[in-house]
Amino acid sequence: MSFPTHRPRRLRRTEALRGLVRETRLSTAGFIYPMFVCPGHEGAPGSQLHAGVHQQSVDQIVEECRESSR
């Protein structure tokens, strides 16, 4: 297979299109921080399905969100 002689520029015409075909770049904005909420005022013990995963009450989740956004 030879190198193409014609290189169409249609995929790079606008910034929006260039963003769609650009190489993947990782940043902290692309990560998800999973939180598990339980009713009440005190967190429940760890989940039985996943080791190390803990449920937290709403008041604890609010504080966790503040800390994680710093």
PDB file with one MODEL, atoms N, CA, C and O in Angstrom:
MODEL        1
ATOM      1  N   MET A   1       0.840  -1.177   0.000  1.00  0.00           N
ATOM      2  CA  MET A   1       0.000   0.000   0.000  1.00  0.00           C
ATOM      3  C   MET A   1       0.890   1.246   0.000  1.00  0.00           C
ATOM      4  O   MET A   1       1.799   1.362   0.821  1.00  0.00           O
ATOM      5  N   SER A   2       0.631   2.154  -0.901  1.00  0.00           N
ATOM      6  CA  SER A   2       1.460   3.354  -1.000  1.00  0.00           C
ATOM      7  C   SER A   2       0.835   4.515  -0.223  1.00  0.00           C
ATOM      8  O   SER A   2      -0.342   4.489   0.133  1.00  0.00           O
ATOM      9  N   PHE A   3       1.639   5.505   0.020  1.00  0.00           N
ATOM     10  CA  PHE A   3       1.185   6.699   0.724  1.00  0.00           C
ATOM     11  C   PHE A   3       0.198   7.456  -0.168  1.00  0.00           C
ATOM     12  O   PHE A   3       0.429   7.579  -1.371  1.00  0.00           O
ATOM     13  N   PRO A   4      -0.905   7.969   0.406  1.00  0.00           N
ATOM     14  CA  PRO A   4      -1.888   8.672  -0.441  1.00  0.00           C
ATOM     15  C   PRO A   4      -1.283   9.935  -1.061  1.00  0.00           C
ATOM     16  O   PRO A   4      -0.535  10.668  -0.413  1.00  0.00           O
ATOM     17  N   THR A   5      -1.623  10.167  -2.320  1.00  0.00           N
ATOM     18  CA  THR A   5      -1.114  11.358  -3.002  1.00  0.00           C
ATOM     19  C   THR A   5      -2.011  12.565  -2.765  1.00  0.00           C
ATOM     20  O   THR A   5      -1.569  13.705  -2.903  1.00  0.00           O
ATOM     21  N   HIS A   6      -3.256  12.321  -2.413  1.00  0.00           N
ATOM     22  CA  HIS A   6      -4.193  13.416  -2.135  1.00  0.00           C
ATOM     23  C   HIS A   6      -4.578  13.367  -0.661  1.00  0.00           C
ATOM     24  O   HIS A   6      -5.045  12.335  -0.179  1.00  0.00           O
ATOM     25  N   ARG A   7      -4.387  14.471   0.060  1.00  0.00           N
ATOM     26  CA  ARG A   7      -4.715  14.537   1.484  1.00  0.00           C
ATOM     27  C   ARG A   7      -5.846  15.535   1.696  1.00  0.00           C
ATOM     28  O   ARG A   7      -5.594  16.737   1.779  1.00  0.00           O
ATOM     29  N   PRO A   8      -7.097  15.056   1.786  1.00  0.00           N
ATOM     30  CA  PRO A   8      -8.224  15.979   1.924  1.00  0.00           C
ATOM     31  C   PRO A   8      -8.143  16.769   3.233  1.00  0.00           C
ATOM     32  O   PRO A   8      -7.821  16.218   4.285  1.00  0.00           O
ATOM     33  N   ARG A   9      -8.436  18.050   3.148  1.00  0.00           N
ATOM     34  CA  ARG A   9      -8.367  18.940   4.299  1.00  0.00           C
ATOM     35  C   ARG A   9      -9.736  19.179   4.933  1.00  0.00           C
ATOM     36  O   ARG A   9      -9.851  19.974   5.866  1.00  0.00           O
ATOM     37  N   ARG A  10     -10.764  18.508   4.444  1.00  0.00           N
ATOM     38  CA  ARG A  10     -12.114  18.786   4.927  1.00  0.00           C
ATOM     39  C   ARG A  10     -12.278  18.516   6.422  1.00  0.00           C
ATOM     40  O   ARG A  10     -13.128  19.128   7.070  1.00  0.00           O
ATOM     41  N   LEU A  11     -11.470  17.604   6.978  1.00  0.00           N
ATOM     42  CA  LEU A  11     -11.595  17.297   8.391  1.00  0.00           C
ATOM     43  C   LEU A  11     -10.878  18.313   9.277  1.00  0.00           C
ATOM     44  O   LEU A  11     -10.951  18.234  10.503  1.00  0.00           O
ATOM     45  N   ARG A  12     -10.194  19.255   8.660  1.00  0.00           N
ATOM     46  CA  ARG A  12      -9.459  20.252   9.443  1.00  0.00           C
ATOM     47  C   ARG A  12      -9.893  21.679   9.121  1.00  0.00           C
ATOM     48  O   ARG A  12      -9.171  22.630   9.420  1.00  0.00           O
ATOM     49  N   ARG A  13     -11.058  21.832   8.517  1.00  0.00           N
ATOM     50  CA  ARG A  13     -11.510  23.141   8.061  1.00  0.00           C
ATOM     51  C   ARG A  13     -11.833  24.087   9.216  1.00  0.00           C
ATOM     52  O   ARG A  13     -11.433  25.250   9.177  1.00  0.00           O
ATOM     53  N   THR A  14     -12.546  23.618  10.242  1.00  0.00           N
ATOM     54  CA  THR A  14     -12.936  24.470  11.372  1.00  0.00           C
ATOM     55  C   THR A  14     -12.345  23.920  12.663  1.00  0.00           C
ATOM     56  O   THR A  14     -11.939  22.759  12.728  1.00  0.00           O
ATOM     57  N   GLU A  15     -12.300  24.765  13.686  1.00  0.00           N
ATOM     58  CA  GLU A  15     -11.766  24.327  14.989  1.00  0.00           C
ATOM     59  C   GLU A  15     -12.608  23.194  15.576  1.00  0.00           C
ATOM     60  O   GLU A  15     -12.068  22.276  16.193  1.00  0.00           O
ATOM     61  N   ALA A  16     -13.928  23.255  15.386  1.00  0.00           N
ATOM     62  CA  ALA A  16     -14.802  22.194  15.909  1.00  0.00           C
ATOM     63  C   ALA A  16     -14.473  20.843  15.263  1.00  0.00           C
ATOM     64  O   ALA A  16     -14.400  19.829  15.957  1.00  0.00           O
ATOM     65  N   LEU A  17     -14.274  20.824  13.951  1.00  0.00           N
ATOM     66  CA  LEU A  17     -13.910  19.577  13.270  1.00  0.00           C
ATOM     67  C   LEU A  17     -12.517  19.111  13.671  1.00  0.00           C
ATOM     68  O   LEU A  17     -12.288  17.916  13.859  1.00  0.00           O
ATOM     69  N   ARG A  18     -11.586  20.050  13.801  1.00  0.00           N
ATOM     70  CA  ARG A  18     -10.233  19.667  14.222  1.00  0.00           C
ATOM     71  C   ARG A  18     -10.264  19.048  15.613  1.00  0.00           C
ATOM     72  O   ARG A  18      -9.510  18.115  15.890  1.00  0.00           O
ATOM     73  N   GLY A  19     -11.121  19.553  16.487  1.00  0.00           N
ATOM     74  CA  GLY A  19     -11.239  18.995  17.827  1.00  0.00           C
ATOM     75  C   GLY A  19     -11.755  17.562  17.819  1.00  0.00           C
ATOM     76  O   GLY A  19     -11.384  16.757  18.673  1.00  0.00           O
ATOM     77  N   LEU A  20     -12.607  17.248  16.856  1.00  0.00           N
ATOM     78  CA  LEU A  20     -13.152  15.889  16.769  1.00  0.00           C
ATOM     79  C   LEU A  20     -12.131  14.872  16.272  1.00  0.00           C
ATOM     80  O   LEU A  20     -12.169  13.712  16.682  1.00  0.00           O
ATOM     81  N   VAL A  21     -11.229  15.284  15.404  1.00  0.00           N
ATOM     82  CA  VAL A  21     -10.282  14.334  14.812  1.00  0.00           C
ATOM     83  C   VAL A  21      -8.896  14.417  15.445  1.00  0.00           C
ATOM     84  O   VAL A  21      -7.992  13.680  15.053  1.00  0.00           O
ATOM     85  N   ARG A  22      -8.724  15.293  16.403  1.00  0.00           N
ATOM     86  CA  ARG A  22      -7.432  15.475  17.074  1.00  0.00           C
ATOM     87  C   ARG A  22      -7.082  14.230  17.897  1.00  0.00           C
ATOM     88  O   ARG A  22      -7.963  13.468  18.297  1.00  0.00           O
ATOM     89  N   GLU A  23      -5.821  14.044  18.135  1.00  0.00           N
ATOM     90  CA  GLU A  23      -5.372  12.938  18.978  1.00  0.00           C
ATOM     91  C   GLU A  23      -5.958  13.079  20.385  1.00  0.00           C
ATOM     92  O   GLU A  23      -6.229  14.188  20.847  1.00  0.00           O
ATOM     93  N   THR A  24      -6.143  11.971  21.038  1.00  0.00           N
ATOM     94  CA  THR A  24      -6.698  11.972  22.390  1.00  0.00           C
ATOM     95  C   THR A  24      -5.687  12.535  23.371  1.00  0.00           C
ATOM     96  O   THR A  24      -4.513  12.167  23.347  1.00  0.00           O
ATOM     97  N   ARG A  25      -6.145  13.422  24.229  1.00  0.00           N
ATOM     98  CA  ARG A  25      -5.290  13.991  25.266  1.00  0.00           C
ATOM     99  C   ARG A  25      -5.982  13.826  26.610  1.00  0.00           C
ATOM    100  O   ARG A  25      -7.172  14.111  26.747  1.00  0.00           O
ATOM    101  N   LEU A  26      -5.238  13.370  27.584  1.00  0.00           N
ATOM    102  CA  LEU A  26      -5.790  13.188  28.915  1.00  0.00           C
ATOM    103  C   LEU A  26      -5.585  14.444  29.747  1.00  0.00           C
ATOM    104  O   LEU A  26      -4.531  15.077  29.695  1.00  0.00           O
ATOM    105  N   SER A  27      -6.604  14.790  30.508  1.00  0.00           N
ATOM    106  CA  SER A  27      -6.494  15.888  31.458  1.00  0.00           C
ATOM    107  C   SER A  27      -7.374  15.555  32.657  1.00  0.00           C
ATOM    108  O   SER A  27      -8.199  14.644  32.594  1.00  0.00           O
ATOM    109  N   THR A  28      -7.203  16.275  33.719  1.00  0.00           N
ATOM    110  CA  THR A  28      -8.004  16.006  34.918  1.00  0.00           C
ATOM    111  C   THR A  28      -9.481  16.288  34.682  1.00  0.00           C
ATOM    112  O   THR A  28     -10.326  15.755  35.402  1.00  0.00           O
ATOM    113  N   ALA A  29      -9.811  17.105  33.704  1.00  0.00           N
ATOM    114  CA  ALA A  29     -11.212  17.401  33.397  1.00  0.00           C
ATOM    115  C   ALA A  29     -11.945  16.178  32.836  1.00  0.00           C
ATOM    116  O   ALA A  29     -13.175  16.130  32.867  1.00  0.00           O
ATOM    117  N   GLY A  30     -11.214  15.207  32.333  1.00  0.00           N
ATOM    118  CA  GLY A  30     -11.835  14.036  31.741  1.00  0.00           C
ATOM    119  C   GLY A  30     -12.038  12.868  32.686  1.00  0.00           C
ATOM    120  O   GLY A  30     -12.588  11.843  32.282  1.00  0.00           O
ATOM    121  N   PHE A  31     -11.616  12.992  33.913  1.00  0.00           N
ATOM    122  CA  PHE A  31     -11.739  11.894  34.862  1.00  0.00           C
ATOM    123  C   PHE A  31     -13.017  12.015  35.685  1.00  0.00           C
ATOM    124  O   PHE A  31     -13.535  13.113  35.886  1.00  0.00           O
ATOM    125  N   ILE A  32     -13.514  10.892  36.150  1.00  0.00           N
ATOM    126  CA  ILE A  32     -14.720  10.841  36.970  1.00  0.00           C
ATOM    127  C   ILE A  32     -14.326  10.404  38.372  1.00  0.00           C
ATOM    128  O   ILE A  32     -13.531   9.480  38.544  1.00  0.00           O
ATOM    129  N   TYR A  33     -14.885  11.070  39.367  1.00  0.00           N
ATOM    130  CA  TYR A  33     -14.611  10.741  40.757  1.00  0.00           C
ATOM    131  C   TYR A  33     -15.866  10.090  41.328  1.00  0.00           C
ATOM    132  O   TYR A  33     -16.805  10.798  41.689  1.00  0.00           O
ATOM    133  N   PRO A  34     -15.909   8.758  41.419  1.00  0.00           N
ATOM    134  CA  PRO A  34     -17.131   8.088  41.870  1.00  0.00           C
ATOM    135  C   PRO A  34     -17.380   8.292  43.371  1.00  0.00           C
ATOM    136  O   PRO A  34     -16.472   8.163  44.192  1.00  0.00           O
ATOM    137  N   MET A  35     -18.620   8.610  43.696  1.00  0.00           N
ATOM    138  CA  MET A  35     -19.032   8.774  45.087  1.00  0.00           C
ATOM    139  C   MET A  35     -20.339   8.012  45.277  1.00  0.00           C
ATOM    140  O   MET A  35     -21.213   8.031  44.411  1.00  0.00           O
ATOM    141  N   PHE A  36     -20.459   7.347  46.410  1.00  0.00           N
ATOM    142  CA  PHE A  36     -21.635   6.551  46.698  1.00  0.00           C
ATOM    143  C   PHE A  36     -22.339   7.140  47.913  1.00  0.00           C
ATOM    144  O   PHE A  36     -21.754   7.241  48.992  1.00  0.00           O
ATOM    145  N   VAL A  37     -23.593   7.526  47.733  1.00  0.00           N
ATOM    146  CA  VAL A  37     -24.350   8.229  48.769  1.00  0.00           C
ATOM    147  C   VAL A  37     -25.348   7.285  49.421  1.00  0.00           C
ATOM    148  O   VAL A  37     -25.983   6.470  48.752  1.00  0.00           O
ATOM    149  N   CYS A  38     -25.476   7.410  50.752  1.00  0.00           N
ATOM    150  CA  CYS A  38     -26.481   6.663  51.487  1.00  0.00           C
ATOM    151  C   CYS A  38     -27.305   7.658  52.315  1.00  0.00           C
ATOM    152  O   CYS A  38     -26.807   8.732  52.652  1.00  0.00           O
ATOM    153  N   PRO A  39     -28.531   7.324  52.640  1.00  0.00           N
ATOM    154  CA  PRO A  39     -29.343   8.237  53.449  1.00  0.00           C
ATOM    155  C   PRO A  39     -28.831   8.293  54.889  1.00  0.00           C
ATOM    156  O   PRO A  39     -28.180   7.363  55.364  1.00  0.00           O
ATOM    157  N   GLY A  40     -29.130   9.379  55.563  1.00  0.00           N
ATOM    158  CA  GLY A  40     -28.731   9.503  56.958  1.00  0.00           C
ATOM    159  C   GLY A  40     -27.649  10.540  57.151  1.00  0.00           C
ATOM    160  O   GLY A  40     -27.290  11.275  56.231  1.00  0.00           O
ATOM    161  N   HIS A  41     -27.136  10.583  58.376  1.00  0.00           N
ATOM    162  CA  HIS A  41     -26.127  11.584  58.713  1.00  0.00           C
ATOM    163  C   HIS A  41     -24.753  10.992  58.945  1.00  0.00           C
ATOM    164  O   HIS A  41     -23.790  11.740  59.110  1.00  0.00           O
ATOM    165  N   GLU A  42     -24.631   9.705  58.962  1.00  0.00           N
ATOM    166  CA  GLU A  42     -23.324   9.065  59.129  1.00  0.00           C
ATOM    167  C   GLU A  42     -23.137   8.055  58.009  1.00  0.00           C
ATOM    168  O   GLU A  42     -24.086   7.388  57.597  1.00  0.00           O
ATOM    169  N   GLY A  43     -21.925   7.948  57.527  1.00  0.00           N
ATOM    170  CA  GLY A  43     -21.636   7.032  56.428  1.00  0.00           C
ATOM    171  C   GLY A  43     -21.848   5.581  56.812  1.00  0.00           C
ATOM    172  O   GLY A  43     -21.617   5.189  57.956  1.00  0.00           O
ATOM    173  N   ALA A  44     -22.282   4.802  55.864  1.00  0.00           N
ATOM    174  CA  ALA A  44     -22.472   3.367  56.076  1.00  0.00           C
ATOM    175  C   ALA A  44     -21.134   2.663  55.926  1.00  0.00           C
ATOM    176  O   ALA A  44     -20.208   3.225  55.342  1.00  0.00           O
ATOM    177  N   PRO A  45     -21.013   1.452  56.439  1.00  0.00           N
ATOM    178  CA  PRO A  45     -19.762   0.710  56.248  1.00  0.00           C
ATOM    179  C   PRO A  45     -19.521   0.432  54.767  1.00  0.00           C
ATOM    180  O   PRO A  45     -20.402   0.664  53.938  1.00  0.00           O
ATOM    181  N   GLY A  46     -18.358  -0.054  54.442  1.00  0.00           N
ATOM    182  CA  GLY A  46     -17.976  -0.312  53.044  1.00  0.00           C
ATOM    183  C   GLY A  46     -18.972  -1.186  52.314  1.00  0.00           C
ATOM    184  O   GLY A  46     -19.671  -2.003  52.913  1.00  0.00           O
ATOM    185  N   SER A  47     -19.020  -0.997  51.019  1.00  0.00           N
ATOM    186  CA  SER A  47     -19.893  -1.783  50.173  1.00  0.00           C
ATOM    187  C   SER A  47     -19.429  -3.242  50.182  1.00  0.00           C
ATOM    188  O   SER A  47     -18.230  -3.523  50.195  1.00  0.00           O
ATOM    189  N   GLN A  48     -20.374  -4.143  50.176  1.00  0.00           N
ATOM    190  CA  GLN A  48     -20.012  -5.555  50.162  1.00  0.00           C
ATOM    191  C   GLN A  48     -19.622  -6.019  48.759  1.00  0.00           C
ATOM    192  O   GLN A  48     -19.009  -7.075  48.598  1.00  0.00           O
ATOM    193  N   LEU A  49     -19.976  -5.230  47.748  1.00  0.00           N
ATOM    194  CA  LEU A  49     -19.663  -5.623  46.380  1.00  0.00           C
ATOM    195  C   LEU A  49     -18.247  -5.256  45.970  1.00  0.00           C
ATOM    196  O   LEU A  49     -17.628  -5.969  45.180  1.00  0.00           O
ATOM    197  N   HIS A  50     -17.720  -4.142  46.502  1.00  0.00           N
ATOM    198  CA  HIS A  50     -16.408  -3.658  46.095  1.00  0.00           C
ATOM    199  C   HIS A  50     -15.557  -3.365  47.323  1.00  0.00           C
ATOM    200  O   HIS A  50     -15.945  -2.578  48.187  1.00  0.00           O
ATOM    201  N   ALA A  51     -14.422  -3.988  47.389  1.00  0.00           N
ATOM    202  CA  ALA A  51     -13.523  -3.744  48.513  1.00  0.00           C
ATOM    203  C   ALA A  51     -12.979  -2.324  48.442  1.00  0.00           C
ATOM    204  O   ALA A  51     -12.577  -1.862  47.373  1.00  0.00           O
ATOM    205  N   GLY A  52     -12.964  -1.638  49.565  1.00  0.00           N
ATOM    206  CA  GLY A  52     -12.415  -0.289  49.626  1.00  0.00           C
ATOM    207  C   GLY A  52     -13.375   0.799  49.206  1.00  0.00           C
ATOM    208  O   GLY A  52     -13.008   1.973  49.224  1.00  0.00           O
ATOM    209  N   VAL A  53     -14.603   0.448  48.827  1.00  0.00           N
ATOM    210  CA  VAL A  53     -15.601   1.440  48.437  1.00  0.00           C
ATOM    211  C   VAL A  53     -16.504   1.696  49.621  1.00  0.00           C
ATOM    212  O   VAL A  53     -17.047   0.764  50.214  1.00  0.00           O
ATOM    213  N   HIS A  54     -16.665   2.962  49.966  1.00  0.00           N
ATOM    214  CA  HIS A  54     -17.482   3.324  51.124  1.00  0.00           C
ATOM    215  C   HIS A  54     -18.598   4.261  50.717  1.00  0.00           C
ATOM    216  O   HIS A  54     -18.413   5.151  49.887  1.00  0.00           O
ATOM    217  N   GLN A  55     -19.761   4.047  51.313  1.00  0.00           N
ATOM    218  CA  GLN A  55     -20.874   4.952  51.107  1.00  0.00           C
ATOM    219  C   GLN A  55     -20.775   6.067  52.127  1.00  0.00           C
ATOM    220  O   GLN A  55     -20.337   5.850  53.257  1.00  0.00           O
ATOM    221  N   GLN A  56     -21.186   7.268  51.723  1.00  0.00           N
ATOM    222  CA  GLN A  56     -21.143   8.413  52.612  1.00  0.00           C
ATOM    223  C   GLN A  56     -22.500   9.092  52.624  1.00  0.00           C
ATOM    224  O   GLN A  56     -23.255   9.021  51.654  1.00  0.00           O
ATOM    225  N   SER A  57     -22.801   9.757  53.746  1.00  0.00           N
ATOM    226  CA  SER A  57     -24.052  10.498  53.831  1.00  0.00           C
ATOM    227  C   SER A  57     -23.926  11.792  53.035  1.00  0.00           C
ATOM    228  O   SER A  57     -22.832  12.171  52.616  1.00  0.00           O
ATOM    229  N   VAL A  58     -25.048  12.460  52.834  1.00  0.00           N
ATOM    230  CA  VAL A  58     -25.066  13.670  52.012  1.00  0.00           C
ATOM    231  C   VAL A  58     -24.136  14.734  52.579  1.00  0.00           C
ATOM    232  O   VAL A  58     -23.411  15.375  51.818  1.00  0.00           O
ATOM    233  N   ASP A  59     -24.136  14.940  53.893  1.00  0.00           N
ATOM    234  CA  ASP A  59     -23.269  15.965  54.475  1.00  0.00           C
ATOM    235  C   ASP A  59     -21.790  15.633  54.279  1.00  0.00           C
ATOM    236  O   ASP A  59     -20.976  16.539  54.097  1.00  0.00           O
ATOM    237  N   GLN A  60     -21.436  14.358  54.313  1.00  0.00           N
ATOM    238  CA  GLN A  60     -20.056  13.963  54.070  1.00  0.00           C
ATOM    239  C   GLN A  60     -19.685  14.120  52.595  1.00  0.00           C
ATOM    240  O   GLN A  60     -18.555  14.487  52.273  1.00  0.00           O
ATOM    241  N   ILE A  61     -20.637  13.841  51.698  1.00  0.00           N
ATOM    242  CA  ILE A  61     -20.395  13.976  50.268  1.00  0.00           C
ATOM    243  C   ILE A  61     -20.134  15.436  49.905  1.00  0.00           C
ATOM    244  O   ILE A  61     -19.268  15.730  49.080  1.00  0.00           O
ATOM    245  N   VAL A  62     -20.886  16.351  50.525  1.00  0.00           N
ATOM    246  CA  VAL A  62     -20.684  17.777  50.238  1.00  0.00           C
ATOM    247  C   VAL A  62     -19.262  18.177  50.621  1.00  0.00           C
ATOM    248  O   VAL A  62     -18.589  18.869  49.856  1.00  0.00           O
ATOM    249  N   GLU A  63     -18.801  17.755  51.783  1.00  0.00           N
ATOM    250  CA  GLU A  63     -17.435  18.084  52.207  1.00  0.00           C
ATOM    251  C   GLU A  63     -16.408  17.420  51.284  1.00  0.00           C
ATOM    252  O   GLU A  63     -15.393  18.032  50.952  1.00  0.00           O
ATOM    253  N   GLU A  64     -16.657  16.208  50.878  1.00  0.00           N
ATOM    254  CA  GLU A  64     -15.744  15.503  49.956  1.00  0.00           C
ATOM    255  C   GLU A  64     -15.655  16.238  48.615  1.00  0.00           C
ATOM    256  O   GLU A  64     -14.573  16.332  48.036  1.00  0.00           O
ATOM    257  N   CYS A  65     -16.774  16.754  48.122  1.00  0.00           N
ATOM    258  CA  CYS A  65     -16.784  17.506  46.863  1.00  0.00           C
ATOM    259  C   CYS A  65     -15.931  18.770  47.009  1.00  0.00           C
ATOM    260  O   CYS A  65     -15.172  19.116  46.104  1.00  0.00           O
ATOM    261  N   ARG A  66     -16.055  19.442  48.125  1.00  0.00           N
ATOM    262  CA  ARG A  66     -15.247  20.649  48.343  1.00  0.00           C
ATOM    263  C   ARG A  66     -13.771  20.320  48.320  1.00  0.00           C
ATOM    264  O   ARG A  66     -12.984  21.047  47.713  1.00  0.00           O
ATOM    265  N   GLU A  67     -13.382  19.240  48.968  1.00  0.00           N
ATOM    266  CA  GLU A  67     -11.972  18.855  49.032  1.00  0.00           C
ATOM    267  C   GLU A  67     -11.452  18.408  47.665  1.00  0.00           C
ATOM    268  O   GLU A  67     -10.324  18.732  47.295  1.00  0.00           O
ATOM    269  N   SER A  68     -12.266  17.670  46.916  1.00  0.00           N
ATOM    270  CA  SER A  68     -11.796  17.144  45.630  1.00  0.00           C
ATOM    271  C   SER A  68     -11.696  18.222  44.559  1.00  0.00           C
ATOM    272  O   SER A  68     -10.964  18.047  43.584  1.00  0.00           O
ATOM    273  N   SER A  69     -12.410  19.330  44.714  1.00  0.00           N
ATOM    274  CA  SER A  69     -12.369  20.373  43.695  1.00  0.00           C
ATOM    275  C   SER A  69     -11.205  21.339  43.902  1.00  0.00           C
ATOM    276  O   SER A  69     -10.991  22.226  43.075  1.00  0.00           O
ATOM    277  N   ARG A  70     -10.463  21.185  44.969  1.00  0.00           N
ATOM    278  CA  ARG A  70      -9.314  22.066  45.225  1.00  0.00           C
ATOM    279  C   ARG A  70      -8.120  21.683  44.410  1.00  0.00           C
ATOM    280  O   ARG A  70      -7.074  22.324  44.509  1.00  0.00           O
TER     281      ARG A  70
ENDMDL
END
